[in-house]
Amino acid sequence: MTNSPSASVELIDDLVSANHILARQGVLDGFGHVSVRHDRRGDRFLIARSMAPALVMYHWALSTLRLDG
């Protein structure tokens, strides 16, 4: 991976919170996911690793992926 800027703490916190809120409201089950566009790199997005949304707790539970695969 290249030396790219990290996503902001606020964006990561929002993504973690979104996973919890949607799981708690029953919108997502163990196979659902939430993703968000990287706020400092328009060609990347963040998504939780392979785990249930309710279990996403910290930044290490997230992956940064490129839009082109």
Secondary structure, DSSP 8 states (H G I E B T S, - for coil): --------HHHHHHHHHHHHHHHHTTS--TT---EEE-SS-TTEEEEE-SS-GGG--SGGGEEEEETT-
